[in-house]
Structure formats: C-alpha cells, structure tokens
C-alpha cells in the first residue's frame, strides 16, 4: 500500500505541479523576465531557473513543516504572500525601466573591469552549479513563490497522504512538474519573442505592457494583505 501511495502521489504531484505553473502570479513574474529574450531556448532556461528556485524553497520549508508535523502560521503565510506582491511590483517597474533604457542592441548592463565601470549589452547575472548555469533573478523569484506556496501544499499532503516518504515525494515531484511546466511555457513565449526581437519598438512596447500588468497584479495581490491587519488593529 505505501508503494502504491507513493506511485499515485508522484504522478498526481507532477501533473498538479505543471498546472501550478499556470497560476497568474507565476506567469506574470516569468513574463517580465523572458520579455526581450531573442531565443526560445534561453527563455525556457529562465523558466527552468524559476522552477528550480521554486522547488528548492517549497521542498525545504515543506520538509521542515512535515518533520515538525506543523502548519505554517497564518501571519507568516500572509507575509510570504506579501513578498510575492512586492516582488511583482518590483519586476513590473524593472520591465518598464529596461524598456526605457533599451538601445538598438538591447538592454544595457553595468560591467566592471577592475576600477573601470561602464555599461553595455551583456549577459544577465547568473550563478554556476557545476557545469550548469542558472539565471540568478528567476532563481530568486521562484524561491519567493515557493515560500508563499509551501504552507498550503504542506497542509494538503498532511491531510491526504499518510507516509512521510509519500509526502516528500509528492512535494518534490510537484516542484518538478512546476519546473517542467514553466520551462515549456517560457519556451513557447520565447518563440514569438524571438520572431519580433529585431523590432525594438515592439519589444519595448511589450515590455512596458507586461510591466504594467505585473504592477497591477502585485497591487491587487498585496492590497488585502495590507488592509486586513490595519482593519484588525482599528477594530481593536
């Protein structure tokens, strides 16, 4: 029975993880990161980097809660959700700022040669894990999303699965499904972006539009999280 439970939980976790990648805040966050990419492969790698960060924080926090057999306090869960809202606003502002300062060869990046600092088009910040290169910003964005979702996912597996192995396997494959789903979606988004990449006017307009959507969603997401505590304090 435990083996069957692990098998079914694993399959379900992967499928639900792929669906999880379709949530509006995830799509909006990744859209602000892949806009301007001229390669669908590169866009897919950015989506995969988001998924790796998402999975790491999801599994680590979830495993700690599982070991303690505890649920995440509501105040902490709200704080993580507020982090997501702030991050969406910040990503939106960043997308608009990139569009404003985008030149004929793409966005510029600050580059250092010893004491000499100048700006030019170049690679975005990244980290190396062995032979793998992971984009730093999507990795961190995914980690914040994972923190926000870890409490609800832990409560779900505690209520539906009976063995620790099945619970951890489910959470891991849920994260794997999210990574796979976001990589595929980012690659699909990257394909038309690669086609219009030569048209800088259209690329900049798209970046501004995505940035505005991200800011709007962040404000919509964060408003109840800010108003609720204030209303509670005023009522007391």
C-alpha positions in Angstrom: 0.0 0.0 0.0 2.7 2.6 0.8 4.4 1.9 -2.6 1.1 2.4 -4.4 0.6 5.5 -2.4 4.0 6.9 -3.4 3.4 6.0 -7.1 0.0 7.6 -7.3 1.1 10.6 -5.3 4.1 11.1 -7.5 2.1 11.1 -10.7 -0.5 13.4 -9.3 2.1 15.7 -7.9 3.8 16.1 -11.2 0.6 16.9 -13.0 -0.6 19.4 -10.4 2.8 21.0 -10.4 2.6 21.6 -14.2 -0.9 23.1 -13.7 0.5 25.2 -10.8 2.9 26.9 -13.3 -0.2 28.4 -15.0 -1.2 30.5 -12.0 -1.4 34.2 -12.9 1.3 35.4 -10.5 3.8 32.8 -11.8 3.1 33.6 -15.4 3.3 37.3 -14.8 6.5 37.1 -12.9 8.2 34.9 -15.5 6.8 37.0 -18.4 8.6 40.1 -17.0 11.9 38.0 -17.1 11.6 36.5 -20.5 10.4 39.6 -22.4 13.2 40.8 -24.6 14.8 37.3 -25.0 15.5 36.5 -28.6 15.9 32.8 -28.1 13.1 30.3 -27.1 15.8 28.1 -25.6 17.1 30.9 -23.4 13.5 31.7 -22.4 13.0 28.1 -21.5 16.1 28.1 -19.4 14.9 31.2 -17.5 11.6 29.4 -16.8 13.5 26.3 -15.6 15.7 28.5 -13.3 12.4 29.9 -11.8 11.3 26.3 -11.3 14.5 25.2 -9.6 14.2 28.1 -7.1 10.5 27.4 -6.6 11.2 23.7 -5.9 14.1 24.3 -3.5 12.2 26.6 -1.2 9.0 24.6 -1.5 10.6 21.3 -0.5 12.9 22.7 2.2 10.2 24.6 4.0 7.7 21.8 3.4 10.0 19.2 4.7 10.7 21.1 7.9 6.9 21.5 8.5 6.4 17.8 7.8 9.1 16.8 10.3 7.6 19.1 12.9 4.0 18.0 11.9 3.1 21.6 12.0 1.2 24.1 9.8 2.6 27.4 8.7 1.2 30.2 10.9 -1.3 32.3 9.0 0.7 35.5 9.7 3.8 34.0 8.2 1.9 32.7 5.2 0.4 36.2 4.6 3.9 37.7 4.9 5.2 35.4 2.2 2.3 36.3 0.0 3.1 40.0 0.6 6.6 39.3 -0.5 5.2 37.9 -3.8 3.1 41.1 -4.3 6.0 43.4 -3.6 8.2 41.3 -6.0 5.6 41.5 -8.8 5.5 45.3 -8.4 9.3 45.4 -8.5 9.5 43.2 -11.5 7.0 45.4 -13.3 9.0 48.5 -12.6 12.1 46.7 -13.7 10.5 45.7 -17.0 9.4 49.3 -17.7 12.8 50.7 -16.8 14.5 48.2 -19.1 12.2 49.3 -21.9 13.0 53.0 -21.3 16.8 52.5 -21.4 16.8 49.8 -24.1 19.1 50.7 -27.0 19.3 49.4 -30.5 21.3 46.3 -29.4 19.2 45.6 -26.3 19.2 46.4 -22.6 22.5 47.5 -21.1 24.1 46.1 -18.0 26.7 47.6 -15.7 30.0 45.9 -16.3 33.3 46.1 -14.2 36.9 45.9 -15.4 38.9 46.4 -12.3 38.2 50.0 -11.2 36.6 50.9 -14.5 32.8 50.8 -14.6 30.8 51.1 -17.8 27.6 49.9 -19.4 27.0 47.7 -22.4 24.8 44.9 -23.6 25.8 41.6 -21.9 24.8 38.5 -20.0 22.4 38.9 -17.1 23.6 37.9 -13.6 23.8 34.2 -13.1 25.2 31.5 -10.8 27.1 28.3 -11.6 26.2 24.9 -10.2 28.9 22.6 -11.6 28.6 22.7 -15.3 25.1 24.3 -15.1 24.4 28.0 -15.3 21.3 29.3 -13.6 19.9 32.8 -14.0 20.1 34.4 -10.6 17.0 36.6 -10.8 14.5 33.9 -11.9 16.0 31.6 -9.3 15.2 34.1 -6.5 11.8 34.9 -7.9 10.9 31.2 -8.0 12.2 30.8 -4.4 9.9 33.5 -3.2 6.9 31.9 -4.9 7.9 28.6 -3.4 7.9 30.1 0.1 4.4 31.5 -0.5 3.0 28.2 -1.6 4.8 25.9 0.9 2.3 26.3 3.7 -0.8 25.3 1.7 1.0 22.4 0.0 2.2 21.0 3.3 -1.3 21.2 4.7 -2.6 19.3 1.7 -0.1 16.4 1.9 -0.6 16.1 5.7 -4.3 15.8 5.1 -4.2 13.4 2.1 -1.1 11.2 2.4 -0.2 9.0 5.3 3.5 8.2 4.9 6.4 10.7 5.2 8.0 9.2 2.0 4.8 9.8 0.0 4.5 13.3 1.3 8.1 14.3 0.5 8.0 12.5 -2.9 4.7 14.3 -3.8 6.2 17.7 -2.9 9.4 17.1 -4.8 7.5 15.9 -8.0 5.1 18.8 -7.6 8.1 21.1 -7.8 9.5 19.1 -10.7 6.1 19.5 -12.5 6.2 23.2 -11.9 9.7 23.4 -13.3 8.8 21.4 -16.4 5.6 23.4 -16.9 7.3 26.8 -16.6 10.2 25.8 -18.8 7.8 24.7 -21.6 5.6 27.8 -21.2 8.6 30.1 -21.2 10.0 28.4 -24.3 6.6 28.8 -26.1 6.6 32.5 -25.1 10.2 32.8 -26.2 9.4 31.6 -29.7 7.2 34.6 -30.8 9.6 36.9 -28.8 12.5 35.6 -30.9 10.5 36.4 -34.1 9.8 40.1 -33.1 13.1 40.6 -31.3 14.5 42.5 -34.2 11.8 45.1 -33.9 12.9 47.1 -30.9 9.8 49.3 -30.8 7.5 46.3 -30.5 9.8 44.7 -27.9 9.8 47.8 -25.8 6.1 48.2 -26.0 5.6 44.6 -25.0 8.0 45.1 -22.0 6.0 48.2 -20.9 2.7 46.3 -21.2 4.0 43.3 -19.3 5.4 45.6 -16.6 2.1 47.4 -16.2 0.3 44.1 -15.8 2.8 42.9 -13.2 2.5 46.1 -11.2 -1.3 45.9 -11.4 -1.4 42.3 -10.3 1.1 43.0 -7.5 -1.1 45.8 -6.1 -4.2 43.7 -6.4 -2.5 40.8 -4.7 -1.0 42.8 -1.9 -3.8 45.3 -1.1 -5.9 42.8 1.0 -2.8 41.6 2.8 -2.0 45.2 3.9 -5.6 46.4 4.6 -6.5 43.3 6.6 -4.0 43.9 9.5 -4.8 47.6 9.5 -8.5 47.0 9.8 -7.9 44.5 12.6 -5.9 47.0 14.6 -8.5 49.7 14.1 -11.3 47.4 15.2 -9.4 46.7 18.4 
